[in-house]
Amino acid sequence: MNKFNGLNLSLGNLSLLSDAKTRSISSENRSGGKGKGGMAPAAPEGPARDLGDGWKCHAWDAIQPGEVFELADIKGPGAIQSMWITGSICRDVILRIYWDKQKFPSVECPLGDFFASPWSDPGKPNTMPQFYPQVNSLPVAVNPKNGMNCFWEMPFRKHCRMTLENRNPKDNARVYFQVNYTLTDIPENSAYFHAQFRRVNPLPYKEVYTILDGVKGHGHYVGTVMGWGVNNSNWWGEGEIKFFLDGDKEFPTICGTGTEDYFGGSYNWDIGEYKTYTTAFLGMHQVIRPDGLYNSQHRHSMYRWHIMDPIRLEQDLKVTIQALGWRKEGRFLPGQHDICSVAYWYQTLPATPFPQLPDRDYLEII
């Protein structure tokens, strides 16, 4: 009988024994080494000064302005199994993940957007719940206040490197984190996790928003996160999402019927007001409403995980969504909105390099 490698865990195999090795990287154990946690000495002026070594002496790290902080450096084979991060959750902090010594990252995304929180802004008071939405889904959970959790399984064969870049030119970024992983054999048919961020503000008139393009390889698409800042009155989400698979040109293989439909709702989410929801596989979990003063427009956060229905690709993939509202005489109005997205997928290496991430000012939530 083949040995269980400790991956693809579920209630059906959780009781099986395995030779996989459990490891974890945090501020208290930057190497993830066995028996190397909690070794930082107590600082003379720190909170553990009366208790001594081993009493929570290095719970977080500061990332200097412009610094690229190495979150994890792991020699494989193995797999990331979960991540928890909090602290400076904003567009100034960029998460990147590199697999097997690849030159280009397979994950490149502002930290909050990666965890389905595109409108994260640490400047907002924590007494305003609309700015701190919860996510209660299978691969991503966001809990009060700004506890970002990820359970995507991310296998690698040779090496995993994770970094956080602080783009703020003046202020440190503070990060608390735990990266939990296993060292184990990886099956030959395991693909590599990818996530790509995009943002357009505003979307040009009569243009289609591109969620993902340029993917080359064998794999499957597993999720979409979107942030949508609405720049017109009335309903805005009539646009269709389209998946162009393996050589599709003008017309896609998969075509949806509307924005709210793709994210599991219907009829404009209209029950007299927007009602948020967060479920295992899909949600519209945040609505930032105009306040009559400084918050001048609706902003929405949405996610759709293709876990039970992954979209398979053999050679290439492009994903787009239309921005459509209503105008007079029952005609569609092409929207000009502030739209951002994160696409999640698995594929073989090498992957096509991502488009260059826009600069700090372009990513700013305005």
Buried (B, 14 or more C-beta within 10 A) or exposed (E): EEEBBBBEBEEEEEEEEBEBEEBBBBBBBBEBEEEEBBBBEBEEEBEBEEEEEBEBBBEEBBBEEEBEBEBBBBEBBBBBBBBBBBBBBBBBBBBBBBBBEBEEBBBBBBBBBBBBBBBBBBEBEEEEEBBBBBBBBEBBBBBEEBBBBBBBBBBBBBBBBBBBBBBBEEEBBBBBBBBBBBBBBBEEEBBBBBBBBBBBBBBEEEBBBBBBBBBBBBBBBBBBBBBBBBBBEEBBBBBBBBBBBEEBEEEBEEEBEBBBBBBBBEEBBEEEEBEBEBBEBBBBBBBBEEEEEEBEBBBBBBBBBBBEEBBEBEEBBBBBBBBBBBEEEEEEBBBBBBBBBBBBBBBEBBBEEBEEBBEEEEBBBE
